[in-house]
Amino acid sequence: MPILAADKAARNQAADQNQKIRITADRLVANTKTGHAEFIGNVRATQGSTVITSDRLEVHYDQGGQPGATAESETAIKSIVASGNVVIHFDDKVATTNKAVYDSKTGVFTLAGRGTRVTSGDNTITGEKISVDRKNDHMTVVGGKTSRVNAVIYTDQGGLAAPQPGKTAVEEPGRQQ
């Protein structure tokens, strides 16, 4: 069933990309000339089923190389950088990290920092750098100088794909809760 889960994740991401982004925070500092906005304090960004919470969130706009273009016109989001206590809910996964960078051109989240983790159900992968390509359902995990990649994967749940319908942790013999 992991292929079906990947199809569902790809559909969720495609649907999310067509929806508006709503960002709330305690404070906003924006510079329309440079195409940069920074949300500070208790940040929550939502687009469809994807939710990012963090201490800070920077949005960098591509102004299309047009002299005099402003953030309100002729722009698209180039990248989003979340930092400090970052938690990202996407597809059936939850990512926790110190810093996350989203590149809108490639559709890749790069999560970085000690103890960076992606969880799906009871399955967990931890590393110092995790790249998540939602379009292609591909993940790369890299350890750090003091820690290696650590994965805990329960095969009855399809790995880091969505859990199979009807399967629960209770049904797996010998598994400790």
C-alpha positions in Angstrom: 0.0 0.0 0.0 2.9 2.5 0.1 2.3 3.4 -3.5 -1.3 4.3 -2.8 -0.2 6.4 0.1 2.3 8.2 -2.2 -0.5 8.9 -4.7 -2.6 10.3 -1.9 0.3 12.5 -0.6 1.0 13.8 -4.2 -2.7 14.7 -4.6 -2.8 16.4 -1.2 0.3 18.5 -2.1 -1.0 19.4 -5.5 -4.3 20.5 -3.9 -2.5 22.5 -1.2 -0.4 24.4 -3.7 -3.5 25.9 -5.3 -4.8 27.3 -2.1 -4.1 30.6 -0.4 -1.5 30.8 2.4 -2.7 32.2 5.7 -0.1 33.4 8.2 -0.7 34.7 11.7 2.0 36.0 14.1 2.6 38.5 16.8 4.5 40.9 14.5 5.3 41.4 10.8 8.2 43.3 9.3 8.1 43.6 5.6 10.1 45.3 2.9 8.3 45.4 -0.4 11.4 46.8 -2.3 13.5 43.7 -1.4 10.6 41.2 -1.5 11.1 40.0 2.0 8.6 39.6 4.9 9.4 38.3 8.4 6.7 37.1 10.7 7.8 37.0 14.4 6.4 35.3 17.4 3.9 32.5 17.6 3.8 32.0 13.9 1.3 29.7 12.2 1.2 29.3 8.4 -1.5 27.2 6.8 -2.0 26.2 3.2 -4.7 23.6 2.7 -3.8 20.6 4.9 -0.1 21.8 5.5 0.5 23.7 8.7 3.8 25.2 9.9 4.3 26.6 13.4 7.5 28.3 14.4 9.0 31.2 16.3 9.9 33.1 13.1 8.9 32.7 9.4 10.6 34.5 6.5 8.9 34.8 3.1 11.1 35.7 0.2 9.3 36.8 -3.0 10.5 36.5 -6.6 9.7 39.8 -8.2 10.3 38.5 -11.7 13.4 40.6 -12.2 11.1 43.6 -12.8 12.6 46.9 -11.6 10.1 48.6 -9.4 8.0 45.5 -8.8 6.5 45.3 -5.3 5.5 42.4 -3.1 1.9 43.1 -4.0 2.3 42.8 -7.8 4.0 40.5 -10.3 5.4 38.3 -7.5 5.5 34.7 -6.4 6.9 33.1 -3.3 10.5 32.0 -3.9 11.2 30.5 -0.5 9.9 30.2 3.0 12.3 29.9 6.0 10.9 28.8 9.4 13.1 28.9 12.4 12.9 28.2 16.1 10.7 25.3 17.4 9.5 24.4 13.9 6.7 21.9 13.6 5.3 21.0 10.1 2.1 18.9 9.6 1.9 17.6 6.0 0.2 14.6 4.4 0.2 12.0 7.2 3.5 13.2 8.7 4.8 15.6 11.4 8.2 17.1 11.1 10.0 18.8 14.0 13.2 20.8 13.6 15.2 23.9 14.4 15.1 25.3 10.9 13.1 24.5 7.7 13.5 25.9 4.3 10.9 25.4 1.5 12.0 26.0 -2.1 8.8 26.7 -4.1 10.6 26.0 -7.4 11.5 22.5 -6.5 8.8 21.8 -3.9 11.4 20.5 -1.4 11.5 21.1 2.3 15.0 21.0 3.9 14.9 20.5 7.6 18.1 21.1 9.6 19.3 20.9 13.2 20.1 18.4 15.8 17.3 16.0 16.5 15.4 16.8 13.3 12.6 14.2 13.0 9.8 13.1 10.7 7.1 10.9 12.1 4.3 9.0 10.5 2.2 7.1 12.9 4.6 5.2 15.1 7.4 5.3 12.4 10.2 7.8 13.0 13.3 9.0 11.1 15.8 11.2 12.9 18.8 13.0 11.4 20.6 16.3 11.4 19.4 17.2 7.9 16.3 15.8 6.2 15.2 16.8 2.7 11.5 16.0 1.8 10.5 16.1 -1.8 6.7 15.9 -1.6 6.2 15.9 -5.4 8.2 12.7 -5.9 7.6 11.2 -2.4 11.3 11.1 -1.8 13.2 11.7 1.5 17.0 12.0 2.1 18.3 11.9 5.7 21.8 12.8 6.8 23.4 12.3 10.2 25.7 14.7 11.9 29.1 14.8 13.4 27.8 13.4 16.7 24.8 11.4 15.7 23.8 9.0 12.9 20.6 8.6 11.1 18.1 6.7 13.3 15.0 5.0 11.9 12.2 3.1 13.6 9.9 1.6 11.0 7.0 -0.8 11.6 6.4 -2.8 8.5 2.7 -3.3 9.2 2.2 0.5 8.7 3.9 0.7 5.3 7.1 2.5 6.6 6.8 6.3 6.5 3.8 6.0 4.1 0.3 6.2 5.5 -0.8 3.4 7.7 -2.7 0.6 6.0 -6.5 0.7 6.7 -7.5 -1.6 9.5 -4.0 -2.0 11.0 -3.2 -0.8 14.5 -0.3 -1.1 16.9 -2.5 -3.4 19.0 -2.8 -6.0 16.2 1.0 -6.5 16.0 2.1 -9.4 18.2 5.0 -8.8 20.5 5.1 -5.1 20.0 5.7 -3.0 23.1 3.6 0.1 23.5 
